Amino acid sequence: MENTPSFAVTEGPLVTLVVPMYNVAPYLERCLRSLERQTYRNIEVIIMDDCSTDGSLDIASKMAASDMRFKVFSMPRNSGAGDARQAAIEKSSGEFVGFVDADDYVDVDFVALLYGLIIKTGADVACCQHYFYDEAHQRLTTPWAYDDKIVCLSPCEAMRKMKSYDQMDEGLWNKLCRREIVVRHRMETFPFEDAFVLYKYIPEAESVALCCVPLYYYYQRDGSLMHTDYTPYKAFARYKLEILKDKAIRGTERLETGIALYYIRKGLKLLREFGLLGQTADVSEACRGVLECLHEFDYVSDMELGGKDLIARRCVYKRLWRYLELNRKFVATFRKRKMEKVCHKYSLQTMEVFQKGL
C-alpha cells in the first residue's frame, strides 16, 4: 500500500491465515494471490474446502503445489463456514491466527500491519479497517476515514465499539488474534457466527489494538448471509447474540434485573411473532432456541416480572403451541395489520431488516 505506516513488521513468528471456501471459483485466485504476496512472509494459509463443486478445490490445490505455505484440506461433508474454520484452526500451527473469506482479498501489508500493531502495543488482538466492493468490482466505501493513529483499548472498550459500530465491526476477517485465545473457543456454523466468537475472544484479551488503516477488501455479493432471506432462526440468533454482548461487556453471566426483564419481554414478543408464521420446522427450531434463552433468566421472580408477561412466561413454559395458536387467532381476527407486518418482515432480505431496524 502507499504510505505504509511505520509500525509495519515483516518478520516474526508463524502467522496462520484461515480460509474456508465453498464454490468461490470466480474469486478464489484473487484471494490466494493477495495472501501469496504478503510482505510478512512467515505465514501458513490453511484452506478448508467445504465440499465445493465448482472447481474451487483445483484452484486451491494448484496454489498449494506452487507455494509450500499453502495447505489444502477438505471437510467430510458440507457443514458451513463456521465448522470449516474450526477444522482449519485444528490443522494450524501459527502463534497468531487471522481469518480471510475466500471471496475477499487483502492488502500486501495486511499481516505486517496487524502483527506490527501487536508488537507496538503488546495487545492480544489487532484490528484494521476495510473497503467494501460490489459485484462490478467497484470500490464502494470504507466506513471510517483513513487514520494511521494506533489506539489501544481495554476489552470492554473494544466490545462497546464493536456493538455501536464505532471504528470497529463484528467481523473476524480484519483481525489477528493470539492463538491461545482462538483455540479455547470452538467455532460452529451459526448465523452471525463472527460476532458470536468475537464476543468470546475479546474478553480474554489483555488489550485490543486498533488502527483505521483499510487493509481488507470485503466483497459484497448475492448469496452472503446478509443478502439472503431473514428467517425466524436468524431472528433467534440475533436475540441470542444481543444477550451474549451484554454479558460479555458487563463481564457477568447473570444480568441485572432491569436488563433481564428487557430480554424476557423481547423473547416473549419474538415467540408471539414466530407463532404468526405457522408451525414450520424453522419456526419450531427458533422457538426452542428462544425458550432456552428465556430459561437463562429464571432467576427473575414472578413478582419482578408481573402482569401479562408473567402469564405469558408461564404459558410458553407449559403449553407453548397452544398459547401461540390462541395468539395467532386473536391477531388474525382483531389485528390483521400486525399479521401483515410480521409476514412482510420475514419476506425481506436480512440486510433490509437490519437497515430498516425491524
Sequence and secondary structure as in RCSB ss.txt:
>XXXX:A:sequence
MENTPSFAVTEGPLVTLVVPMYNVAPYLERCLRSLERQTYRNIEVIIMDDCSTDGSLDIASKMAASDMRFKVFSM
PRNSGAGDARQAAIEKSSGEFVGFVDADDYVDVDFVALLYGLIIKTGADVACCQHYFYDEAHQRLTTPWAYDDKI
VCLSPCEAMRKMKSYDQMDEGLWNKLCRREIVVRHRMETFPFEDAFVLYKYIPEAESVALCCVPLYYYYQRDGSL
MHTDYTPYKAFARYKLEILKDKAIRGTERLETGIALYYIRKGLKLLREFGLLGQTADVSEACRGVLECLHEFDYV
SDMELGGKDLIARRCVYKRLWRYLELNRKFVATFRKRKMEKVCHKYSLQTMEVFQKGL
>XXXX:A:secstr
 TT  TT     S EEEEEEESS HHHHHHHHHHHHT SS  EEEEEEE   SSSHHHHHHHHHHH TTEEEEE 
SS   HHHHHHHHHHH   SEEEE  TT EE TTHHHHHHHHHHHH  SEEEEEEEEE TT  EEE SS  EEEE
EEE HHHHHHHHHHTSS  S STTEEEEHHHHTTS     TTHHHHHHHHHGGG S EEEEEEEEEEEE  TTSG
GGSB  HHHHHHHHHHHHHHHHHHHT SS  HHHHHHHHHHHHHHHHHHHTT S HHHHHHHHHHHHHHHTTTTS
 HHHH HHHHHHHHHHHHHHHHHHHHHHHHHHHH HHHHHHHHHHTTSBHHHHHHTT 
